[in-house]
């Protein structure tokens, strides 16, 4: 028999999120961003444009930065996910988080998690030229800082001459 309403179908999703195993039965069309925020309750991942353009929803899945607003939760079944909540350990900021703080690389903070997860997903050795850092940062949007302070935070952490 044909499924006449596939949007109402549910699927089981089991993932490791920030090192904790999580399993839920969810609608087949549930976005990963909604799974992380509404089902799991981790609200550090923000949803801005809902088209994958702004980067605020960036998380790391199996080592790669992805846009969680344009990925279905069902697509990541069996994967390991990292969100911004996984960066600081016992209240101790990562060097990049500390650099964001010291360089005033955030104002409203809405885009910060996406930037941090994008930066966490790459090897800094591949970004030792100013232009490479600019290119990497261009995948995320910030409407407050004009990128200058974000750029300075990254360069100071990675030892890039700005």
MDTraj code that builds the backbone (N, CA, C; nanometers):
import mdtraj as md
import numpy as np

residues = "UNK UNK UNK UNK UNK UNK UNK UNK UNK UNK UNK UNK UNK UNK UNK UNK UNK UNK UNK UNK UNK UNK UNK UNK UNK UNK UNK UNK UNK UNK UNK UNK UNK UNK UNK UNK UNK UNK UNK UNK UNK UNK UNK UNK UNK UNK UNK UNK UNK UNK UNK UNK UNK UNK UNK UNK UNK UNK UNK UNK UNK UNK UNK UNK UNK UNK UNK UNK UNK UNK UNK UNK UNK UNK UNK UNK UNK UNK UNK UNK UNK UNK UNK UNK UNK UNK UNK UNK UNK UNK UNK UNK UNK UNK UNK UNK UNK UNK UNK UNK UNK UNK UNK UNK UNK UNK UNK UNK UNK UNK UNK UNK UNK UNK UNK UNK UNK UNK UNK UNK UNK UNK UNK UNK UNK UNK UNK UNK UNK UNK UNK UNK UNK UNK UNK UNK UNK UNK UNK UNK UNK UNK UNK UNK UNK UNK UNK UNK UNK UNK UNK UNK UNK UNK UNK UNK UNK UNK UNK UNK UNK UNK".split()
xyz = np.array([
    [0.0836, -0.1175, 0.0000],
    [0.0000, 0.0000, 0.0000],
    [0.0885, 0.1245, 0.0000],
    [0.0529, 0.2223, -0.0808],
    [0.1316, 0.3439, -0.0926],
    [0.1041, 0.4364, 0.0261],
    [0.2116, 0.4967, 0.0781],
    [0.2000, 0.5934, 0.1869],
    [0.1446, 0.7222, 0.1277],
    [0.0215, 0.7584, 0.1639],
    [-0.0430, 0.8748, 0.1035],
    [-0.0015, 1.0070, 0.1667],
    [0.0614, 1.0029, 0.2824],
    [0.1069, 1.1255, 0.3460],
    [0.2448, 1.1035, 0.4073],
    [0.3487, 1.1025, 0.3229],
    [0.4830, 1.0731, 0.3729],
    [0.5338, 1.1764, 0.4734],
    [0.4788, 1.2979, 0.4755],
    [0.5219, 1.3996, 0.5691],
    [0.4876, 1.3659, 0.7132],
    [0.3909, 1.2782, 0.7336],
    [0.3511, 1.2413, 0.8682],
    [0.4243, 1.1182, 0.9187],
    [0.5004, 1.0536, 0.8310],
    [0.5759, 0.9354, 0.8703],
    [0.6793, 0.9702, 0.9760],
    [0.7066, 0.8779, 1.0648],
    [0.8083, 0.8990, 1.1664],
    [0.9223, 0.8012, 1.1469],
    [1.0406, 0.8425, 1.1921],
    [1.1598, 0.7600, 1.1811],
    [1.2326, 0.7621, 1.3146],
    [1.3085, 0.6578, 1.3392],
    [1.3923, 0.6531, 1.4578],
    [1.5273, 0.7142, 1.4235],
    [1.5735, 0.8052, 1.5082],
    [1.7032, 0.8685, 1.4900],
    [1.7844, 0.8436, 1.6163],
    [1.9023, 0.7869, 1.5971],
    [1.9932, 0.7608, 1.7082],
    [2.1288, 0.8194, 1.6723],
    [2.1759, 0.9125, 1.7540],
    [2.3019, 0.9815, 1.7282],
    [2.3788, 0.9982, 1.8586],
    [2.5054, 1.0284, 1.8430],
    [2.5847, 1.0747, 1.9559],
    [2.5900, 1.2256, 1.9419],
    [2.5458, 1.2961, 2.0443],
    [2.5496, 1.4416, 2.0391],
    [2.6307, 1.4922, 2.1574],
    [2.7424, 1.5529, 2.1259],
    [2.8371, 1.5993, 2.2276],
    [2.8783, 1.4866, 2.3212],
    [2.8921, 1.3668, 2.2642],
    [2.9394, 1.2518, 2.3396],
    [2.8318, 1.1736, 2.4128],
    [2.7071, 1.2158, 2.4042],
    [2.5966, 1.1474, 2.4703],
    [2.5073, 1.0828, 2.3652],
    [2.4755, 0.9557, 2.3836],
    [2.3886, 0.8856, 2.2903],
    [2.2453, 0.9331, 2.3094],
    [2.1801, 0.9691, 2.1988],
    [2.0431, 1.0192, 2.2007],
    [1.9635, 0.9436, 2.0954],
    [1.8460, 0.8925, 2.1341],
    [1.7579, 0.8235, 2.0397],
    [1.6165, 0.8768, 2.0570],
    [1.5539, 0.9109, 1.9430],
    [1.4165, 0.9617, 1.9446],
    [1.3448, 0.9174, 1.8180],
    [1.2151, 0.9035, 1.8284],
    [1.1292, 0.8821, 1.7118],
    [1.0775, 1.0205, 1.6744],
    [1.1034, 1.0611, 1.5503],
    [1.0718, 1.1980, 1.5082],
    [1.0045, 1.1964, 1.3707],
    [0.9359, 1.3051, 1.3353],
    [0.8810, 1.3150, 1.1992],
    [0.9932, 1.3031, 1.0960],
    [0.9649, 1.2345, 0.9876],
    [1.0665, 1.2105, 0.8841],
    [1.1223, 1.3401, 0.8262],
    [1.0447, 1.4455, 0.8264],
    [1.0886, 1.5725, 0.7678],
    [1.1411, 1.6727, 0.8707],
    [1.1685, 1.6269, 0.9923],
    [1.2203, 1.7161, 1.0960],
    [1.3617, 1.7586, 1.0610],
    [1.3864, 1.8878, 1.0648],
    [1.5194, 1.9390, 1.0367],
    [1.6136, 1.9095, 1.1531],
    [1.7404, 1.8924, 1.1218],
    [1.8401, 1.8668, 1.2253],
    [1.8441, 1.9810, 1.3261],
    [1.8328, 2.1039, 1.2800],
    [1.8325, 2.2185, 1.3724],
    [1.7171, 2.2079, 1.4721],
    [1.6007, 2.1674, 1.4262],
    [1.4854, 2.1514, 1.5154],
    [1.5048, 2.0320, 1.6083],
    [1.5664, 1.9268, 1.5585],
    [1.5977, 1.8110, 1.6423],
    [1.6902, 1.8532, 1.7571],
    [1.7957, 1.9266, 1.7234],
    [1.8930, 1.9682, 1.8241],
    [1.8286, 2.0618, 1.9257],
    [1.7539, 2.1601, 1.8777],
    [1.6975, 2.2615, 1.9667],
    [1.5734, 2.2122, 2.0412],
    [1.4771, 2.1563, 1.9684],
    [1.3466, 2.1266, 2.0273],
    [1.3358, 1.9875, 2.0879],
    [1.4027, 1.8898, 2.0286],
    [1.3943, 1.7531, 2.0791],
    [1.5010, 1.7296, 2.1859],
    [1.6251, 1.7651, 2.1547],
    [1.7360, 1.7405, 2.2477],
    [1.7465, 1.8519, 2.3522],
    [1.7060, 1.9739, 2.3172],
    [1.7073, 2.0836, 2.4132],
    [1.8367, 2.1630, 2.4197],
    [1.9205, 2.1516, 2.3170],
    [2.0442, 2.2287, 2.3100],
    [2.0182, 2.3516, 2.2231],
    [2.0106, 2.4682, 2.2844],
    [1.9663, 2.5877, 2.2124],
    [2.0799, 2.6779, 2.1650],
    [2.2035, 2.6342, 2.1763],
    [2.3160, 2.7137, 2.1276],
    [2.3211, 2.7218, 1.9764],
    [2.2670, 2.6223, 1.9088],
    [2.2597, 2.6231, 1.7630],
    [2.1438, 2.7134, 1.7237],
    [2.1728, 2.8193, 1.6499],
    [2.0686, 2.9151, 1.6131],
    [2.0210, 2.8941, 1.4705],
    [1.8992, 2.9351, 1.4447],
    [1.8413, 2.9254, 1.3112],
    [1.8136, 3.0669, 1.2643],
    [1.8812, 3.1052, 1.1566],
    [1.8653, 3.2405, 1.1043],
    [1.7838, 3.2423, 0.9773],
    [1.8443, 3.2053, 0.8677],
    [1.7796, 3.2183, 0.7369],
    [1.6931, 3.0986, 0.6994],
    [1.7181, 2.9855, 0.7587],
    [1.6496, 2.8585, 0.7288],
    [1.6708, 2.8115, 0.5841],
    [1.7794, 2.8574, 0.5229],
    [1.8145, 2.8149, 0.3873],
    [1.9595, 2.7702, 0.3775],
    [2.0325, 2.7719, 0.4886],
    [2.1728, 2.7324, 0.4881],
    [2.2675, 2.8412, 0.4446],
    [2.2180, 2.9609, 0.4265],
    [2.2997, 3.0696, 0.3744],
    [2.3785, 3.1429, 0.4828],
    [2.3174, 3.1638, 0.6005],
    [2.3804, 3.2515, 0.7006],
    [2.4835, 3.1809, 0.7877],
    [2.4706, 3.0498, 0.8070],
    [2.5686, 2.9751, 0.8844],
    [2.5456, 2.9714, 1.0340],
    [2.4425, 3.0392, 1.0844],
    [2.4177, 3.0417, 1.2289],
    [2.3884, 2.9024, 1.2843],
    [2.3393, 2.8137, 1.2007],
    [2.2990, 2.6795, 1.2439],
    [2.4102, 2.5757, 1.2280],
    [2.5315, 2.6183, 1.2009],
    [2.6406, 2.5255, 1.1727],
    [2.6723, 2.4371, 1.2929],
    [2.6775, 2.3079, 1.2680],
    [2.7207, 2.2084, 1.3661],
    [2.8217, 2.1179, 1.2960],
    [2.8869, 2.0331, 1.3734],
    [2.9831, 1.9401, 1.3153],
    [2.9233, 1.8001, 1.3204],
    [2.9147, 1.7364, 1.2039],
    [2.8632, 1.5996, 1.1932],
    [2.9737, 1.5123, 1.1359],
    [3.0150, 1.4155, 1.2138],
    [3.1226, 1.3245, 1.1732],
    [3.2456, 1.3995, 1.1237],
    [3.2774, 1.5091, 1.1917],
    [3.3984, 1.5857, 1.1618],
    [3.3827, 1.6972, 1.0612],
    [3.2682, 1.7056, 0.9944],
    [3.2482, 1.8086, 0.8924],
    [3.1448, 1.9111, 0.9371],
    [3.1716, 2.0382, 0.9105],
    [3.0745, 2.1432, 0.9387],
    [2.9602, 2.1325, 0.8384],
    [2.8378, 2.1343, 0.8906],
    [2.7199, 2.1298, 0.8035],
    [2.6176, 2.2312, 0.8519],
    [2.5265, 2.2647, 0.7657],
    [2.4164, 2.3548, 0.8003],
    [2.3001, 2.2687, 0.8496],
    [2.2684, 2.2809, 0.9765],
    [2.1654, 2.1951, 1.0342],
    [2.0242, 2.2347, 0.9928],
    [2.0070, 2.3551, 0.9388],
    [1.8731, 2.3971, 0.8962],
    [1.8354, 2.3424, 0.7594],
    [1.9323, 2.2860, 0.6897],
    [1.9014, 2.2301, 0.5574],
    [1.9349, 2.0808, 0.5514],
    [1.9397, 2.0182, 0.6678],
    [1.9675, 1.8756, 0.6801],
    [1.8558, 1.8129, 0.7620],
    [1.8048, 1.7005, 0.7167],
    [1.7016, 1.6301, 0.7934],
    [1.7672, 1.5504, 0.9052],
    [1.7005, 1.5443, 1.0186],
    [1.7517, 1.4650, 1.1306],
    [1.7715, 1.3199, 1.0882],
    [1.6810, 1.2687, 1.0059],
    [1.6900, 1.1292, 0.9603],
    [1.8179, 1.1034, 0.8810],
    [1.8720, 1.2056, 0.8162],
    [1.9935, 1.1904, 0.7363],
    [2.1171, 1.1647, 0.8208],
    [2.1136, 1.2007, 0.9467],
    [2.2332, 1.1891, 1.0298],
    [2.2230, 1.0728, 1.1289],
    [2.1268, 0.9876, 1.1092],
    [2.1128, 0.8709, 1.1964],
    [2.2447, 0.7940, 1.2015],
    [2.2907, 0.7650, 1.3225],
    [2.4157, 0.6920, 1.3409],
    [2.5396, 0.7794, 1.3446],
    [2.5229, 0.9093, 1.3313],
    [2.6374, 1.0003, 1.3253],
    [2.6743, 1.0555, 1.4622],
    [2.7914, 1.1187, 1.4660],
    [2.8371, 1.1906, 1.5841],
    [2.8245, 1.3396, 1.5556],
    [2.7509, 1.4100, 1.6405],
    [2.7253, 1.5525, 1.6235],
    [2.7938, 1.6289, 1.7360],
    [2.8518, 1.7424, 1.7002],
    [2.9039, 1.8356, 1.8009],
    [2.8352, 1.9690, 1.7818],
    [2.7919, 2.0269, 1.8924],
    [2.7328, 2.1597, 1.8911],
    [2.8207, 2.2527, 1.9735],
    [2.7879, 2.3795, 1.9727],
    [2.8673, 2.4785, 2.0453],
    [2.8743, 2.4473, 2.1944],
    [2.7748, 2.3792, 2.2475],
    [2.7765, 2.3441, 2.3896],
    [2.8908, 2.2499, 2.4246],
    [2.9500, 2.1872, 2.3242],
    [3.0587, 2.0914, 2.3465],
    [3.1970, 2.1573, 2.3489],
    [3.2058, 2.2857, 2.3220],
    [3.3369, 2.3483, 2.3095],
    [3.4044, 2.3738, 2.4443],
    [3.3403, 2.4449, 2.5330],
    [3.4007, 2.4749, 2.6632],
    [3.3964, 2.3507, 2.7517],
    [3.5022, 2.3276, 2.8260],
    [3.5097, 2.2126, 2.9160],
    [3.5191, 2.2621, 3.0595],
    [3.4259, 2.2188, 3.1415],
    [3.4229, 2.2598, 3.2828],
    [3.4321, 2.4115, 3.2984],
    [3.3619, 2.4831, 3.2104],
    [3.3613, 2.6290, 3.2166],
    [3.4837, 2.6960, 3.1586],
    [3.5782, 2.6169, 3.1108],
    [3.7026, 2.6685, 3.0528],
    [3.6825, 2.6884, 2.9027],
    [3.6949, 2.8132, 2.8570],
    [3.6769, 2.8434, 2.7154],
    [3.7897, 2.7852, 2.6321],
    [3.7583, 2.7510, 2.5076],
    [3.8621, 2.7112, 2.4134],
    [3.9437, 2.8366, 2.3782],
    [4.0631, 2.8194, 2.3227],
    [4.1403, 2.9371, 2.2815],
    [4.0631, 3.0283, 2.1846],
    [3.9857, 2.9698, 2.0939],
    [3.9094, 3.0527, 1.9995],
    [3.7976, 3.1270, 2.0709],
    [3.7271, 3.0612, 2.1621],
    [3.6235, 3.1308, 2.2384],
    [3.6846, 3.2454, 2.3190],
    [3.7999, 3.2213, 2.3793],
    [3.8679, 3.3246, 2.4559],
    [3.9076, 3.4407, 2.3661],
    [3.9561, 3.4096, 2.2460],
    [3.9943, 3.5144, 2.1511],
    [3.8723, 3.5953, 2.1062],
    [3.7575, 3.5296, 2.0868],
    [3.6348, 3.6023, 2.0528],
    [3.6019, 3.7002, 2.1652],
    [3.6154, 3.6551, 2.2885],
    [3.5887, 3.7408, 2.4041],
    [3.6867, 3.8587, 2.4091],
    [3.8142, 3.8293, 2.3983],
    [3.9169, 3.9327, 2.4099],
    [3.9147, 4.0333, 2.2954],
    [3.8733, 3.9898, 2.1772],
    [3.8704, 4.0771, 2.0598],
    [3.7333, 4.1398, 2.0349],
    [3.6417, 4.1195, 2.1268],
    [3.5051, 4.1724, 2.1117],
    [3.4449, 4.1292, 1.9779],
    [3.4607, 4.0008, 1.9476],
    [3.4194, 3.9461, 1.8182],
    [3.2735, 3.9049, 1.8166],
    [3.1969, 3.9598, 1.9081],
    [3.0535, 3.9322, 1.9077],
    [2.9832, 4.0517, 1.9681],
    [2.8655, 4.0768, 1.9197],
    [2.7830, 4.1795, 1.9818],
    [2.6550, 4.1128, 2.0286],
    [2.5657, 4.0824, 1.9378],
    [2.4410, 4.0173, 1.9817],
    [2.4640, 3.8693, 2.0096],
    [2.5655, 3.8094, 1.9477],
    [2.5991, 3.6692, 1.9717],
    [2.5223, 3.5691, 1.8886],
    [2.4289, 3.6146, 1.8063],
    [2.3459, 3.5216, 1.7309],
    [2.4280, 3.4351, 1.6355],
    [2.5264, 3.4924, 1.5697],
    [2.6056, 3.4198, 1.4710],
    [2.7245, 3.3460, 1.5317],
    [2.7569, 3.3763, 1.6569],
    [2.8815, 3.3296, 1.7176],
    [2.8966, 3.1782, 1.7155],
    [2.7938, 3.1054, 1.7521],
    [2.8025, 2.9588, 1.7553],
    [2.8362, 2.9029, 1.6177],
    [2.7754, 2.9571, 1.5137],
    [2.8038, 2.9103, 1.3788],
    [2.9472, 2.9359, 1.3372],
    [2.9979, 3.0548, 1.3693],
    [3.1387, 3.0851, 1.3416],
    [3.2295, 2.9892, 1.4174],
    [3.2041, 2.9726, 1.5459],
    [3.2907, 2.8863, 1.6276],
    [3.2911, 2.7422, 1.5772],
    [3.1766, 2.6907, 1.5373],
    [3.1709, 2.5525, 1.4888],
    [3.2390, 2.5393, 1.3526],
    [3.2248, 2.6395, 1.2677],
    [3.2962, 2.6387, 1.1398],
    [3.4462, 2.6356, 1.1648],
    [3.4928, 2.7208, 1.2541],
    [3.6363, 2.7277, 1.2849],
    [3.6859, 2.6002, 1.3518],
    [3.6028, 2.5394, 1.4352],
    [3.6386, 2.4152, 1.5045],
    [3.6545, 2.2987, 1.4066],
    [3.5867, 2.3071, 1.2939],
    [3.5840, 2.1941, 1.2001],
    [3.7027, 2.1892, 1.1044],
    [3.7866, 2.2911, 1.1063],
    [3.8979, 2.2952, 1.0107],
    [4.0315, 2.2855, 1.0824],
    [4.1334, 2.2481, 1.0061],
    [4.2702, 2.2448, 1.0559],
    [4.3308, 2.3837, 1.0350],
    [4.3668, 2.4532, 1.1435],
    [4.4214, 2.5884, 1.1291],
    [4.5453, 2.5958, 1.0402],
    [4.6189, 2.4859, 1.0278],
    [4.7383, 2.4870, 0.9432],
    [4.7041, 2.5148, 0.7973],
    [4.5817, 2.4877, 0.7576],
    [4.5388, 2.5141, 0.6206],
    [4.4926, 2.6570, 0.5985],
    [4.4998, 2.7388, 0.7033],
    [4.4504, 2.8767, 0.6971],
    [4.5536, 2.9704, 0.7585],
    [4.6699, 2.9769, 0.6993],
    [4.7778, 3.0588, 0.7528],
    [4.8002, 3.1881, 0.6745],
    [4.7186, 3.2103, 0.5755],
    [4.7245, 3.3354, 0.4989],
    [4.5969, 3.4147, 0.5258],
    [4.6101, 3.5438, 0.5309],
    [4.4986, 3.6338, 0.5582],
    [4.3797, 3.6074, 0.4648],
    [4.4076, 3.5885, 0.3373],
    [4.3021, 3.5668, 0.2390],
    [4.2279, 3.4354, 0.2632],
    [4.2993, 3.3338, 0.3117],
    [4.2367, 3.2047, 0.3421],
    [4.1384, 3.2188, 0.4584],
    [4.1763, 3.2969, 0.5584],
    [4.0872, 3.3203, 0.6732],
    [3.9642, 3.3983, 0.6277],
    [3.9851, 3.4990, 0.5473],
    [3.8726, 3.5780, 0.4946],
    [3.7770, 3.4883, 0.4176],
    [3.8310, 3.4009, 0.3342],
    [3.7479, 3.3098, 0.2561],
    [3.6687, 3.2158, 0.3476],
    [3.7345, 3.1619, 0.4494],
    [3.6668, 3.0726, 0.5430],
    [3.5535, 3.1447, 0.6151],
    [3.5779, 3.2644, 0.6619],
    [3.4763, 3.3399, 0.7349],
    [3.3605, 3.3848, 0.6471],
    [3.3831, 3.3910, 0.5167],
    [3.2785, 3.4395, 0.4258],
    [3.1581, 3.3464, 0.4182],
    [3.1699, 3.2259, 0.4715],
    [3.0577, 3.1323, 0.4699],
    [2.9578, 3.1547, 0.5820],
    [2.9865, 3.2497, 0.6707],
    [2.8972, 3.2819, 0.7815],
    [2.8667, 3.4309, 0.7789],
    [2.7442, 3.4661, 0.8142],
    [2.7038, 3.6065, 0.8145],
    [2.6970, 3.6620, 0.9559],
    [2.7447, 3.7847, 0.9709],
    [2.7309, 3.8598, 1.0949],
    [2.6790, 3.9974, 1.0573],
    [2.5771, 4.0427, 1.1259],
    [2.5213, 4.1734, 1.0928],
    [2.5615, 4.2808, 1.1930],
    [2.6403, 4.2445, 1.2940],
    [2.6755, 4.3414, 1.3990],
    [2.8188, 4.3917, 1.3906],
    [2.9162, 4.3026, 1.3756],
    [3.0555, 4.3412, 1.3969],
    [3.1297, 4.3858, 1.2725],
    [3.0770, 4.3618, 1.1561],
    [3.1506, 4.3957, 1.0354],
    [3.2698, 4.3050, 1.0124],
    [3.2783, 4.1961, 1.0817],
    [3.3788, 4.0916, 1.0641],
    [3.5187, 4.1266, 1.1111],
    [3.5502, 4.2520, 1.1295],
    [3.6872, 4.2909, 1.1641],
    [3.7335, 4.2233, 1.2934],
    [3.6508, 4.2284, 1.3957],
    [3.6897, 4.1694, 1.5240],
    [3.6907, 4.0165, 1.5190],
    [3.6018, 3.9594, 1.4413],
    [3.6002, 3.8135, 1.4233],
    [3.7292, 3.7716, 1.3533],
    [3.7631, 3.8426, 1.2480],
    [3.8872, 3.8170, 1.1740],
    [4.0084, 3.8281, 1.2671],
    [4.0123, 3.9320, 1.3494],
    [4.1233, 3.9502, 1.4431],
    [4.1307, 3.8363, 1.5441],
    [4.0172, 3.7896, 1.5918],
    [4.0149, 3.6784, 1.6879],
    [4.0748, 3.5531, 1.6259],
    [4.0352, 3.5239, 1.5027],
    [4.0870, 3.4047, 1.4350],
    [4.2364, 3.4186, 1.4104],
    [4.2774, 3.5316, 1.3588],
    [4.4194, 3.5524, 1.3287],
    [4.5048, 3.5445, 1.4548],
    [4.4568, 3.6015, 1.5644],
    [4.5357, 3.5980, 1.6877],
    [4.5469, 3.4570, 1.7423],
    [4.4448, 3.3764, 1.7239],
    [4.4471, 3.2376, 1.7738],
    [4.5330, 3.1481, 1.6856],
    [4.5243, 3.1682, 1.5564],
    [4.5942, 3.0819, 1.4625],
    [4.7315, 3.1340, 1.4222],
    [4.7722, 3.2490, 1.4735],
    [4.9041, 3.3029, 1.4402],
    [4.9161, 3.3551, 1.2996],
    [4.8071, 3.4102, 1.2466],
    [4.8076, 3.4648, 1.1111],
    [4.8324, 3.6149, 1.1202],
    [4.9218, 3.6665, 1.0364],
    [4.9453, 3.8110, 1.0318],
    [4.8238, 3.8782, 0.9700],
    [4.7629, 3.9663, 1.0477],
    [4.6443, 4.0336, 0.9975],
    [4.6805, 4.1708, 0.9457],
])
top = md.Topology()
chain = top.add_chain()
for i, resn in enumerate(residues, 1):
    res = top.add_residue(resn, chain, resSeq=i)
    for name in ("N", "CA", "C"):
        top.add_atom(name, md.element.get_by_symbol(name[0]), res)
traj = md.Trajectory(xyz[None], top)
